[in-house]
């Protein structure tokens, strides 16, 4: 008798976590591995954030908060959304979750019934389709092109829609591509979503990591009509290097916020209380730490862009945000898993196969690692490419 639920058996394990674990194992064995796999900043959480959590512990702030999170934090998030994104929400429309990944899953659970379709542009963050499957929905993968900067067009969106389409997932800036949607691109997508009453899950976790004077636009800010159809997801992991703290949040229309609160009250309850006090300090403290991190990533981004441009049999689109390069390896004649395994075994360089992102002709390089690792790793990568 098969005791595993079908919807769980159909879910694939995370290749990004698997590659990171494999690289860590080799390092533990004393092998010099250059790992480009991790999706987390290599900088430590700023001291003032850690100190706020320690203070909360010392003051006995270790009990439950409301299922939707600490009121003071939700109030600060609502202020942040108004100041940064021109979005008006009450604290009652904010739900604090156990990381932005949890935020995405709660949002999908709140919206999708079995058989509902969710449009996901590929390359996509690896967990989106699996979350949809776990919720009983059906992911509809729409391929995008490198020529178009790996972005969904309004025409792509319209062609993928059916009467069962319930949600579109947008990630801008995006993982694994670093792509950033412009206001004009978002306006066209929003017009279609509003006409067809399709919910948009707008994952904006990399919002603060944008380069070249580019501007982040939240699709929910385009009109009241589209805000009423949008669930904004954001969090603290990427901008404040708080990946292990597991604090994310959603901002949504009241009925959807209440539905997500209800889901959370029966699953995790609220996130860790003293971590929420740390998150509050992150939002209300000196934001120079975010600028400094972005500047450091930009140095690495420019260095890698220059190096990739000189390798003849691969190509990249310059990332406008996040901290990833999606490298097209089609001319190498290898699929992404085979490529990644050979690169790791022959040159001790760890990258994530594009298969994890629905783009098997690519591999992802994270630049959330030191410049010394980047330089050595790209030397080795170049040698590997030249040998093919």
N, C-alpha and C positions, 0 to 999 in steps of 0.2 A: 504494500500500500504506500502510495506517495503522500507523505505528510507535509510537504511544502506546497503552499498556495501557488497556483499557476501564475498569478500576477507577480509573485516574488521570484519564482524560478526563472521568469523571463527577463529579469533585471540583470544587466551586466555589471560586474565590479568596476570600480573606478580605475582606469588605466593610469591616470595622473598620479594617484596615490601609490599604485603598484610600482611605477617607474621610480618614484622618489624612494620607496622602501628598498627597491633593488639596488639603487645607487648607495643608499645608506649602509646596506649589508656589505657591499664591496669595500666601502671606506673603512668599515669596522674590521675588515680582514687586512687592512693596511695597504689597500690599493688606492692609488692617487686618482680619484674620479673627479671630473669636472661636471657638476650636475646643474643642468638648466631646467630641471623639472618642476621645482617648487613654485606654487602659486601664492607665496607669502613674502612680504618684505623681509630682508635680512637684517634690518635695523631693529633695535630693541624698542619696546613700548616706552614712550617718554616718561621720565621720572615723575612728573607731576600727576600723571594718570595713575601710576602705580601707588603713589603716596595717598591719593584719594581713596583707593580701594583699601589700603592698609588702615587708614583713618576710620573708614566705615566699619571694618572688622573690629577695631579697638573700641568703637562706640556701640558695639553690639547690633549693628545693622545686618543681621544674619537671618532674619525671619522672612516669611513669604511677603512678597508684594502682591498687588492685584494681578490676576492672570495676564492682563494686558501690559503689565509692567509698571514701574515706578512713575507716579504722576509727574514728579519734578522732571524726570527724563523725557517723558512724552511732551511735556510743555516746552522743554528746550528744543526738542526735535521739530515741533510745530513752528517755533521761532526760526530755526535754521532753514526750514523749507520756505518760509516767507522771504527771508533775507537773501538766501542763495538762489532760490528757484522760482520766486514770485508765485508761490503756491500757498493758498489759504486752507489750512486744516485746523480743526480743534484738537486738543489732546485726546478727546474721545474717538477720533478717527485714526489715531496712531496705535499700533500694537508693537511692543518690543518683543523680539523673538530670540531664540538661541542660535544666533548667527543668521546672515542673509540667506544661506542655503535653506534654513528652516523657514524663513520668511517666504521664499519662493514656493516651498512645498505647501505651507498653509494656504497660500493664495490659490494654488492649483486645486487643492482639496475643496476650498470654499466655492469654487466656480464650476468645476467639471463633474458631470454625471457620467456613468459608464457609457461608452460609445461616443461621447463628445470629442470633437477634433480640436487639436491645438497646433497652430502653425508655428514652426520653429525654423528660422533661417539657418542654413549650414554654411560654413563651420559654426558650431554652437558649443556652448559650455556643456561639458560631458554629462552633467546630471539632469539637464532639462527633460530629455525624452524619457529617462527612467522615472523621474518624478511623475510625469504624465501617466505612464503605464501603471505605476503604483496607485494612482488615484482612479484608475479604471478608464482613463481617457485614451485616445489614440493620437500619438504624435504624427504630424504631417510635416515631413522634412522638405524644405525648399532650398535647393542648391543656389548659391550665389556665385559670382565670378570674381576672380582676382582683378580683372579689368575694371570692374565696378567697385573696387575696394572692399570686396567681401560683404557688400551690404544688400539687403532686401530692397527691391524697388516696389513702387505702388503697383506696377503691372504684375510682378511676381506674386504679390499679396492677393490681387484679384483673381489671378489664375488658379491659386491654390485653394480658394474658398469653396465650400460646399454648404448646403443647408445645415450640416452638422457642426460647422465651425463655431467654436465658443470663445476661443482665446487666441491671441497672438503674443508670443514672447519676444521682446526686444531687449537687447543688451548693448548699451551705448554709454561710454566706450566699452568695447567688446573683448571678451576672452573666448577664443585664443587669438583674435585678429588684431586687436588694438584699434579697430575701426570706430569712427565717430560719425554719427548721423548729423547732417546739417539741419537747420530749421526748415528749409524748403523740402527736404526729403521727408522729414517727420510730418509736415503739414499735409503732404499728399497721402501718406499712410493713415494719418488721423482722419482725414476726410472720408476714406473708405470705411474705416472702423466705425465711425459715427453713423454712417449711412446704413451699415449692416448690423449695428448694435453688438459689436464684437469687443469683448474685454481685452485690454492690453495689460500685460504684466511687463512693467518697465524696470528692468534691473539696472540700477545706476550705481553699483558698488564701487566702480572705478572713477566716479565723477570728479574727484579732486586730483586725479593723475592724468592731466591733459597737457599737451606740448604745443609748441609753435604758435602761441597766442590764440589757439583754437578755443571755441566756446562750447561748453556743455549746455544743451537744451533739454529740459525734461518735457516729454511729449504732453504730459498732463497740463503744462502751463500754457498750451496753445489756445485753449478755450474752455469755458465751463462745461460745454457739452462733452469734450473728450476727457476732462478731469473726472466726470461722472462715470466714465467707463474704464478708468485707469487705476491699477494698483501699483504704486511706486514702492520699489524695494531698494533699501540702502543699508549701510551698516558701518561698523568701526574697524573691521579687520584690515582693510587695505590702506585707508588714509592715515590711520594712527598706529599701524603695526600691532593690532590687537587680535590677531587670528585666533589665539587660544582662549581668548576671553569669551567668545561665542555670544556676541551681542549684535543683532541686526534689527531692522524694523520695517514695517509696512505703513503706508499712508493710503487711505482708501475711502470711497464713499461709505457713509455711515452703516448701511445694511451689510456691506461686505466686511467692514471692520468688526461689526458685531458677530458675524459668522466666523471670522478668523479667531476672535476672542473665545468663542464657544469651543472651537476645535482645540485651541491651546489649553483651555481650562480642563479638558479631559485627556490631554496627552502629556505635555511637559509641565503644566502650570507656568509660572513666570520664570524668566532666566534668573541666574544666580544674582542675588541681591547686591552683594558688594561689588560685583562686576558692573552692575548698572550704575552704581555711584562713580566708578571709574569712567564709564562712558559719559556720564554727565560732566565730569571734569574735562574730558576730551573736547566736548562740544563748546564748553563755556570758557576754556583756557586759551592760552596763547596759540594761535594757529600758525605761527612761524614754523613749527615742527613739520607741518604738512608741506609748506613751501620748500623747506630744506630737503625733505625726502623727494619731492618731485624734481627738484634741481639735480639731485644725485642720480635719479633714474634717467633724467634727460642726458646727462653726460654719457651714461652707459648706452642709451638708445642711439645716440649719434655715432658713437664708436662702432657699435654693432652694424648699424646701417652702412657705414663706410666699408666695413669688412665684407659684409654680404654682397655688396654691389660689385666687388672685385672677384667673386667666385662665379665663373662662367656658367656652370651647369645647375645653378639654383637661382631662384628669384624671390623677392619679397615686396610687399606693399609697405611703405613707411607707416608705422603705427602712430596714430594721433593721440592715443591714450593707453591706459593700463600699463603693463610691463612685460609685454610679450611680442615676439616676432613669429609669424606663421610663415615658414619657409617652404616654398614650392619645390619639391624634389622630383617632379614628373620626368625631367630629362635624365635623371639618374637610373631610370629603369627598374626601380625597386618600390615595392609597397611599403607603407610607413612602418609596420611592425618589423619587417625584415630589415629595413634600413636602420631603425633604432637599435635593434639587437646587434647588428654588425658594428655599428658605431660604438656601442658600449663595450663590446668584447674586444674590438681591434684598437680603439683609440681611447677607451675609458671616458667617453663623453655620453652623458645621459640627457636625452631629450624625450618629449612625449610624442608618441605616434599620432598622426592626424586621424587615424581610424577612430580614436576616442572622441573626435569632434565632428565626425561625419565627412571627413576630407582625407581620404586614404592616400592622396598624392602629396601630403604635406607632413611636416613635423613642427612641433612648437618649441621655441626657445624662450625661457623666462630670463629676464635680466634683473630679477630680484636676487642677485648674487654679486659678490665683490668683483671689481674691475680686474683684479689679478686672475680670478677664476675665468672670467670672460675672455681675457686675452689668451691664456693658455688653452682654454677650450676651443676657441675659434681657430687657433693655430692647428690644433689636432683635427678639427672639423674640415679645414681647408685641405689638409693632407689626405684625409679620407676621400673627399670629393675629387681631388686630383688623381687619385688612384683608380677612379672609376671613369 
